[in-house]
């Protein structure tokens, strides 16, 4: 394969892309909310999975205002976020990596700079990646409150990588919108075949085909390890 020294950037979402945790987190929102009808429960699940990259604080606000039409004061919001944090880390650490994730990370091409771009709080996602022993594969592990689009633009500038040489790999509309806002490519991942991403976009069933798509179909000259 011809060599190409040009640097590439691959931005990985975490939940539902690297770890099979998107549904686990969506269900935790349901667990922390009271007196939900079946319709409200389904609406919240749909929203949390479709907009998986939105930080939990913003999710709770949206759920109360738009889906439940309930008041939400700052104290209640803070308590909900605290309870979510207490419960979620242990569950995430018990979850498996998405099929193909470990192999993909261990065999990243030399010319690829990999990053985690997550809606999870910054310190929390770094703690989780450390505990899962995957931090070593990434140049940076990045979380909220900074937005995904801000992280992407900052990292592209920091590493002098052009937008046309960068890809967001995500499972939600939040990830797709971040790619659109920053003019980078997008590869979808839909582990449970939920169909929340537009059909016009490629949605892989796991990460096993990712390397082939990015190194052969999209970047035929990209140097492999």
Backbone torsions as a table, in degrees:
resi	resn	phi	psi	omega
1	UNK	NA	130.6	-179.8
2	UNK	-59.4	145.9	-179.4
3	UNK	-85.5	149.4	177.2
4	UNK	-143.5	114.6	-175.0
5	UNK	-82.5	-4.6	-179.3
6	UNK	-61.2	133.7	179.4
7	UNK	-77.4	142.0	175.8
8	UNK	-118.1	154.2	175.2
9	UNK	-121.5	126.5	174.2
10	UNK	-115.5	116.6	-179.0
11	UNK	-101.4	112.4	-178.1
12	UNK	-97.9	125.4	162.8
13	UNK	-67.1	162.4	-178.8
14	UNK	-98.4	-65.0	-175.2
15	UNK	-67.9	122.9	178.7
16	UNK	84.9	-5.0	179.2
17	UNK	-119.9	-56.2	175.3
18	UNK	-90.5	-40.6	179.2
19	UNK	-122.1	145.4	-177.7
20	UNK	-83.9	70.8	-170.8
21	UNK	-125.6	-2.8	-175.3
22	UNK	-61.4	-44.7	-179.4
23	UNK	-70.9	-36.6	177.4
24	UNK	-56.6	-45.4	-178.9
25	UNK	-70.2	-40.0	179.1
26	UNK	-60.9	-41.4	-179.6
27	UNK	-68.2	-27.1	178.4
28	UNK	-68.5	-33.8	174.8
29	UNK	-60.0	-42.6	178.5
30	UNK	-62.1	-42.8	-178.3
31	UNK	-60.8	-34.3	-175.0
32	UNK	-88.0	-7.1	-179.4
33	UNK	-107.3	147.2	-173.1
34	UNK	-108.0	154.9	170.1
35	UNK	54.3	52.0	178.8
36	UNK	-95.0	139.4	172.0
37	UNK	-79.9	162.6	176.0
38	UNK	-56.0	-38.2	179.3
39	UNK	-65.8	-42.9	178.1
40	UNK	-64.4	-41.1	179.0
41	UNK	-58.9	-46.7	-179.3
42	UNK	-66.6	-39.0	179.0
43	UNK	-62.5	-40.3	179.6
44	UNK	-68.4	-43.4	177.5
45	UNK	-60.2	-46.3	179.5
46	UNK	-59.1	-46.5	-178.9
47	UNK	-63.5	-46.5	-175.6
48	UNK	-65.1	-34.0	178.7
49	UNK	-80.6	-43.1	-179.5
50	UNK	-62.7	-38.1	-179.0
51	UNK	-112.2	47.2	-173.4
52	UNK	-57.2	-29.4	-176.5
53	UNK	-83.0	-1.3	178.3
54	UNK	-74.8	132.6	179.0
55	UNK	-57.2	150.7	-173.7
56	UNK	-60.4	-36.2	179.5
57	UNK	-60.1	-46.1	179.2
58	UNK	-66.4	-34.2	177.5
59	UNK	-63.5	-46.8	-180.0
60	UNK	-60.6	-40.4	178.7
61	UNK	-63.2	-47.5	-179.6
62	UNK	-62.7	-43.7	-178.9
63	UNK	-59.2	-46.3	-177.9
64	UNK	-68.5	-42.7	-175.3
65	UNK	-77.5	-44.4	-169.9
66	UNK	-98.2	-31.6	-174.3
67	UNK	-103.9	-29.8	-177.8
68	UNK	-110.8	-18.2	-176.2
69	UNK	53.5	48.5	179.6
70	UNK	-118.6	148.1	174.2
71	UNK	-69.2	152.4	179.0
72	UNK	-145.6	105.0	179.0
73	UNK	-84.5	167.8	-174.4
74	UNK	-63.9	-35.6	-180.0
75	UNK	-66.4	-44.6	179.2
76	UNK	-64.6	-41.0	178.1
77	UNK	-60.7	-45.6	179.8
78	UNK	-62.7	-40.9	179.2
79	UNK	-64.6	-41.4	178.6
80	UNK	-62.8	-43.8	179.4
81	UNK	-64.8	-39.7	178.8
82	UNK	-64.2	-44.6	179.7
83	UNK	-64.5	-39.7	178.1
84	UNK	-60.1	-47.1	-178.8
85	UNK	-61.7	-42.6	-179.3
86	UNK	-61.3	-37.5	-175.0
87	UNK	-88.0	-29.9	-166.0
88	UNK	-78.5	-36.2	-171.6
89	UNK	-61.5	-46.7	179.7
90	UNK	-60.7	-38.8	-179.6
91	UNK	-68.9	-40.0	179.0
92	UNK	-64.2	-42.3	-177.6
93	UNK	-67.1	-21.3	177.3
94	UNK	-87.4	-12.1	-176.2
95	UNK	-78.9	150.9	178.5
96	UNK	-79.3	156.7	168.0
97	UNK	-68.1	151.4	174.5
98	UNK	-62.0	142.6	-179.7
99	UNK	-54.2	129.3	179.2
100	UNK	91.3	-10.2	-176.7
101	UNK	-66.0	-49.0	-178.1
102	UNK	-60.8	-45.3	-179.2
103	UNK	-64.4	-40.8	178.2
104	UNK	-61.4	-46.9	-177.8
105	UNK	-66.4	-36.6	-178.7
106	UNK	-73.9	-15.8	-176.3
107	UNK	-123.6	30.2	177.9
108	UNK	-61.0	137.8	175.9
109	UNK	-58.2	150.6	-177.5
110	UNK	-60.6	-30.8	-175.9
111	UNK	-87.4	6.0	-179.4
112	UNK	-100.5	129.3	168.7
113	UNK	-98.9	121.8	-177.1
114	UNK	-106.1	143.8	-178.6
115	UNK	-139.5	148.7	167.2
116	UNK	-98.0	128.4	177.1
117	UNK	-124.9	104.7	-170.2
118	UNK	-125.7	154.0	172.8
119	UNK	-83.8	-5.4	175.8
120	UNK	-68.9	145.1	177.6
121	UNK	-50.1	142.3	-170.4
122	UNK	-55.5	-49.4	-178.1
123	UNK	-66.6	-34.8	-178.3
124	UNK	-69.1	-44.2	-178.5
125	UNK	-69.2	-31.9	175.3
126	UNK	-67.9	-40.9	177.0
127	UNK	-60.9	-45.7	-178.5
128	UNK	-63.1	-46.4	-179.9
129	UNK	-64.2	-36.0	175.8
130	UNK	-62.9	-47.4	-178.7
131	UNK	-64.7	-32.7	179.5
132	UNK	-84.8	-2.0	176.8
133	UNK	58.8	43.1	176.3
134	UNK	-119.5	-2.7	-178.9
135	UNK	-56.6	-34.6	-175.5
136	UNK	-61.7	-18.5	-178.3
137	UNK	-83.1	-10.9	-170.5
138	UNK	-117.0	146.7	172.7
139	UNK	-68.7	-39.7	179.1
140	UNK	-149.9	148.7	171.4
141	UNK	-115.5	117.8	-167.2
142	UNK	-123.5	133.5	-179.3
143	UNK	-132.6	-173.2	-179.2
144	UNK	-77.3	160.9	19.2
145	UNK	-85.4	-7.4	178.4
146	UNK	-65.0	138.9	-176.3
147	UNK	-73.7	159.3	179.2
148	UNK	-62.6	-41.0	-179.4
149	UNK	-65.0	-38.4	177.3
150	UNK	-64.0	-43.7	178.4
151	UNK	-60.4	-46.2	-177.3
152	UNK	-60.7	-48.8	-178.6
153	UNK	-63.2	-40.5	179.2
154	UNK	-63.6	-43.8	-177.5
155	UNK	-71.9	-36.4	175.6
156	UNK	-60.8	-42.0	178.3
157	UNK	-67.4	-44.3	-177.9
158	UNK	-61.2	-38.8	-177.0
159	UNK	-100.5	5.4	177.8
160	UNK	54.3	49.3	178.8
161	UNK	-113.0	132.4	-178.5
162	UNK	-77.1	153.0	-179.7
163	UNK	-57.9	-36.9	-178.0
164	UNK	-70.0	-8.9	178.5
165	UNK	-108.5	21.4	-176.4
166	UNK	-132.3	150.0	-178.2
167	UNK	-137.9	136.7	169.7
168	UNK	-97.3	127.5	-179.9
169	UNK	-112.5	106.5	-171.4
170	UNK	-144.5	174.6	-176.4
171	UNK	-124.2	6.0	-174.0
172	UNK	-135.2	167.0	175.7
173	UNK	-64.0	-29.8	176.4
174	UNK	-59.7	-42.8	179.2
175	UNK	-68.0	-43.3	179.0
176	UNK	-62.3	-42.6	179.5
177	UNK	-66.4	-35.2	176.5
178	UNK	-63.7	-39.5	177.2
179	UNK	-64.3	-42.2	179.7
180	UNK	-64.7	-43.1	-178.0
181	UNK	-65.0	-28.9	-175.9
182	UNK	-105.3	0.0	178.3
183	UNK	60.6	35.8	172.2
184	UNK	-104.0	164.9	178.3
185	UNK	-70.9	166.4	-179.3
186	UNK	-137.0	132.7	171.1
187	UNK	-122.0	122.6	-179.7
188	UNK	-88.0	151.8	174.4
189	UNK	-129.4	128.0	-178.5
190	UNK	-134.1	79.7	-172.0
191	UNK	-59.7	-40.3	-176.3
192	UNK	-102.0	13.4	177.2
193	UNK	51.9	50.9	-177.7
194	UNK	-86.2	-19.9	173.6
195	UNK	74.3	28.2	-179.7
196	UNK	-81.9	-18.8	178.6
197	UNK	-86.5	147.2	178.0
198	UNK	-56.7	141.6	-176.0
199	UNK	-64.0	-20.7	-179.3
200	UNK	-70.4	-14.1	-177.2
201	UNK	-103.5	140.0	176.7
202	UNK	-59.7	131.4	177.1
203	UNK	-130.6	107.8	-179.1
204	UNK	-77.8	147.3	178.8
205	UNK	-76.5	-16.2	177.5
206	UNK	-167.9	-171.6	-176.9
207	UNK	-91.7	-2.4	-179.2
208	UNK	-58.0	-40.5	-179.4
209	UNK	-82.7	-3.5	-171.6
210	UNK	-59.8	-48.2	-176.7
211	UNK	-59.5	-41.8	-179.9
212	UNK	-63.9	-43.2	-179.0
213	UNK	-64.5	-43.6	-174.9
214	UNK	-82.9	-30.5	-176.8
215	UNK	-93.5	-23.5	-178.3
216	UNK	-108.4	-54.7	-175.4
217	UNK	-74.0	-41.2	-173.3
218	UNK	-99.6	-33.5	179.6
219	UNK	-129.6	74.7	-175.3
220	UNK	-63.1	-18.0	-178.5
221	UNK	-103.0	6.0	-178.2
222	UNK	-68.8	132.8	-177.2
223	UNK	-76.8	129.8	175.8
224	UNK	-91.5	161.4	178.8
225	UNK	-64.9	NA	NA
